[in-house]
Amino acid sequence: MKKDLAAAMKEKDEEKKSILRVIMGEFGRMDKKEISDNDVIQIVKKLVKSEKEVLAQSGGGKSNRFIEVAEGYLPRMATEAEIAEWIAVNIDFSQFNNKMQAMKPIMAHFGASVDGNLVKKVLQGT
């Protein structure tokens, strides 16, 4: 991210530079000295989510440059088909009282590369 900031400064891309500074500024708010990759992903996801909420409330466009730049730092998200396939192979629903109890092992497997709401949707559909 620091390299991208330096490149944006060299290219005089003021918008990207300010976006990266906002994201990196969030890292300074954390109490930790070392920030893990998962911490970075969670921060970027939080910023993207809040930006999307602001756009939805203001009736703005579908996307903006902030979201495009920030999402570039997120890992590829698992698709509904990938989640369903993994569930079919790895989850035995007879071990659980209800399907939603399978959320924990699914989320542990996929980590930050899956949206919890999408997992819930897949579980409700199975």
Backbone hydrogen bonds in HBPLUS format (Angstrom, degrees):
<---DONOR---> <-ACCEPTOR-->    atom                        ^
c    i                          cat <-CA-CA->   ^        H-A-AA   ^      H-
h    n   atom  resd res      DA  || num        DHA   H-A  angle D-A-AA Bond
n    s   type  num  typ     dist DA aas  dist angle  dist       angle   num
A0005-LEU N   A0001-MET O   2.92 MM   4  6.21 149.6  2.01 145.1 153.6     1
A0006-ALA N   A0002-LYS O   2.96 MM   4  6.25 157.3  2.01 146.9 152.5     2
A0007-ALA N   A0003-LYS O   2.89 MM   4  6.16 155.0  1.96 146.5 153.8     3
A0008-ALA N   A0004-ASP O   2.85 MM   4  6.06 156.0  1.91 146.2 152.7     4
A0009-MET N   A0005-LEU O   2.96 MM   4  6.20 148.1  2.06 144.9 153.7     5
A0010-LYS N   A0006-ALA O   2.98 MM   4  6.28 154.0  2.05 146.2 153.0     6
A0011-GLU N   A0007-ALA O   2.88 MM   4  6.10 153.1  1.95 148.9 156.6     7
A0013-ASP N   A0008-ALA O   2.88 MM   5  5.04 158.9  1.93 152.3 155.3     8
A0012-LYS N   A0009-MET O   3.21 MM   3  4.93 150.9  2.30  93.8 102.3     9
A0017-LYS N   A0013-ASP O   3.00 MM   4  6.14 160.5  2.04 154.6 161.0    10
A0018-SER N   A0014-GLU O   2.95 MM   4  6.13 159.6  1.99 148.3 152.8    11
A0019-ILE N   A0015-GLU O   3.00 MM   4  6.25 153.5  2.08 147.4 155.3    12
A0020-LEU N   A0016-LYS O   2.93 MM   4  6.14 167.9  1.95 155.2 157.6    13
A0021-ARG N   A0017-LYS O   3.02 MM   4  6.21 149.2  2.12 142.9 151.8    14
A0022-VAL N   A0018-SER O   3.00 MM   4  6.23 147.2  2.11 142.4 150.3    15
A0023-ILE N   A0019-ILE O   3.06 MM   4  6.41 164.4  2.08 154.2 157.6    16
A0024-MET N   A0020-LEU O   2.87 MM   4  6.03 169.7  1.88 150.7 154.1    17
A0025-GLY N   A0021-ARG O   2.83 MM   4  5.78 137.4  2.01 135.0 146.5    18
A0026-GLU N   A0022-VAL O   3.27 MM   4  6.59 135.5  2.48 141.0 150.5    19
A0026-GLU N   A0023-ILE O   3.10 MM   3  5.41 136.9  2.29 103.1 114.2    20
A0027-PHE N   A0024-MET O   3.13 MM   3  5.27 133.5  2.36  97.3 109.3    21
A0028-GLY N   A0025-GLY O   3.23 MM   3  5.37 130.0  2.50  97.7 109.5    22
A0029-ARG N   A0026-GLU O   3.11 MM   3  5.30 146.2  2.23 101.4 111.3    23
A0030-MET N   A0027-PHE O   3.16 MM   3  5.60 158.2  2.21 110.0 116.5    24
A0040-VAL N   A0036-SER O   3.10 MM   4  6.49 157.6  2.15 149.4 154.8    25
A0041-ILE N   A0037-ASP O   2.92 MM   4  6.21 162.0  1.95 152.2 157.0    26
A0042-GLN N   A0038-ASN O   2.91 MM   4  6.10 162.2  1.94 149.0 153.5    27
A0043-ILE N   A0039-ASP O   2.95 MM   4  6.18 158.4  2.00 150.5 156.3    28
A0044-VAL N   A0040-VAL O   2.94 MM   4  6.17 168.7  1.96 156.4 159.2    29
A0045-LYS N   A0041-ILE O   2.85 MM   4  6.01 162.5  1.88 152.1 157.5    30
A0046-LYS N   A0042-GLN O   2.95 MM   4  6.08 157.6  2.00 144.1 150.2    31
A0047-LEU N   A0043-ILE O   2.98 MM   4  6.27 159.1  2.03 151.0 156.3    32
A0048-VAL N   A0044-VAL O   2.91 MM   4  6.13 161.5  1.95 153.8 158.7    33
A0049-LYS N   A0045-LYS O   2.85 MM   4  6.02 163.7  1.88 152.1 156.9    34
A0050-SER N   A0046-LYS O   2.96 MM   4  6.17 162.9  1.99 149.3 153.8    35
A0051-GLU N   A0047-LEU O   2.97 MM   4  6.12 154.3  2.03 144.6 152.0    36
A0052-LYS N   A0048-VAL O   2.90 MM   4  6.13 155.5  1.96 150.9 157.5    37
A0053-GLU N   A0049-LYS O   2.97 MM   4  6.23 152.8  2.04 147.6 155.1    38
A0054-VAL N   A0050-SER O   2.99 MM   4  6.22 154.8  2.05 145.3 151.7    39
A0055-LEU N   A0051-GLU O   2.98 MM   4  6.25 158.2  2.02 146.6 152.5    40
A0056-ALA N   A0052-LYS O   2.89 MM   4  6.11 155.3  1.95 146.5 153.5    41
A0057-GLN N   A0053-GLU O   2.94 MM   4  6.14 158.3  1.98 149.9 155.2    42
A0058-SER N   A0054-VAL O   2.95 MM   4  6.09 151.7  2.03 147.2 155.0    43
A0059-GLY N   A0055-LEU O   2.98 MM   4  5.93 115.2  2.42 135.9 150.4    44
A0060-GLY N   A0055-LEU O   2.97 MM   5  4.95 141.1  2.13 147.6 151.2    45
A0059-GLY N   A0056-ALA O   3.36 MM   3  5.16 148.2  2.47  91.9 100.9    46
A0068-GLU N   A0064-ASN O   3.17 MM   4  6.47 164.3  2.20 153.4 158.1    47
A0069-VAL N   A0065-ARG O   2.91 MM   4  6.08 170.2  1.92 159.4 160.9    48
A0070-ALA N   A0066-PHE O   2.90 MM   4  6.00 171.2  1.91 155.2 158.2    49
A0071-GLU N   A0067-ILE O   2.87 MM   4  5.86 164.4  1.90 151.0 155.5    50
A0072-GLY N   A0069-VAL O   3.13 MM   3  5.31 139.7  2.30 100.6 112.2    51
A0073-TYR N   A0070-ALA O   3.02 MM   3  5.69 165.6  2.04 118.8 123.5    52
A0074-LEU N   A0071-GLU O   3.14 MM   3  5.18 166.8  2.16 107.2 110.8    53
A0078-ALA N   A0113-SER O   2.63 MM  35  5.81 163.0  1.66 173.4 172.0    54
A0083-ILE N   A0079-THR O   3.02 MM   4  6.30 158.4  2.07 152.1 157.9    55
A0084-ALA N   A0080-GLU O   2.94 MM   4  6.15 167.0  1.96 152.2 155.8    56
A0085-GLU N   A0081-ALA O   2.91 MM   4  6.03 158.0  1.95 147.3 153.5    57
A0086-TRP N   A0082-GLU O   3.02 MM   4  6.17 161.0  2.06 144.7 149.5    58
A0087-ILE N   A0083-ILE O   2.92 MM   4  6.14 159.6  1.96 153.2 159.2    59
A0088-ALA N   A0084-ALA O   2.96 MM   4  6.15 161.2  2.00 148.6 153.3    60
A0089-VAL N   A0085-GLU O   3.19 MM   4  6.42 150.4  2.29 145.4 152.4    61
A0090-ASN N   A0086-TRP O   2.89 MM   4  5.90 158.1  1.94 153.1 159.4    62
A0091-ILE N   A0087-ILE O   2.95 MM   4  5.09 158.4  2.00 141.8 142.7    63
A0095-GLN N   A0092-ASP O   3.11 MM   3  6.00 169.7  2.12 125.3 128.5    64
A0096-PHE N   A0093-PHE O   3.13 MM   3  5.47 161.9  2.17 110.7 116.4    65
A0101-GLN N   A0098-ASN O   3.18 MM   3  5.88 156.5  2.24 117.7 123.9    66
A0102-ALA N   A0099-LYS O   2.96 MM   3  5.68 163.2  1.99 120.7 126.3    67
A0103-MET N   A0100-MET O   3.11 MM   3  5.54 164.9  2.14 112.0 116.1    68
A0106-ILE N   A0102-ALA O   3.32 MM   4  6.44 159.6  2.36 152.1 158.1    69
A0107-MET N   A0103-MET O   2.80 MM   4  5.91 170.2  1.81 163.6 166.0    70
A0108-ALA N   A0104-LYS O   2.93 MM   4  6.06 151.5  2.01 147.8 156.4    71
A0109-HIS N   A0105-PRO O   3.02 MM   4  6.15 148.6  2.13 137.9 145.2    72
A0110-PHE N   A0106-ILE O   3.03 MM   4  6.30 172.3  2.03 159.8 160.2    73
A0111-GLY N   A0107-MET O   2.76 MM   4  5.40 147.3  1.87 138.7 148.3    74
A0113-SER N   A0110-PHE O   3.23 MM   3  5.67 156.8  2.29 133.4 131.8    75
A0118-LEU N   A0115-ASP O   2.98 MM   3  5.32 126.3  2.28 106.3 120.0    76
A0119-VAL N   A0115-ASP O   3.14 MM   4  6.55 154.5  2.21 153.1 160.6    77
A0120-LYS N   A0116-GLY O   2.98 MM   4  6.21 159.4  2.02 147.7 153.3    78
A0121-LYS N   A0117-ASN O   2.99 MM   4  6.19 153.7  2.06 140.3 147.3    79
A0122-VAL N   A0118-LEU O   2.96 MM   4  6.23 157.8  2.01 148.7 154.2    80
A0123-LEU N   A0119-VAL O   2.87 MM   4  6.12 162.6  1.91 154.4 159.2    81
A0124-GLN N   A0120-LYS O   2.93 MM   4  6.13 155.4  2.00 149.1 155.5    82
A0125-GLY N   A0121-LYS O   3.10 MM   4  6.26 133.1  2.33 137.0 149.2    83
A0125-GLY N   A0122-VAL O   3.11 MM   3  5.08 130.6  2.37  94.4 108.0    84
A0126-THR N   A0123-LEU O   3.26 MM   3  5.29 150.5  2.35  98.2 106.6    85
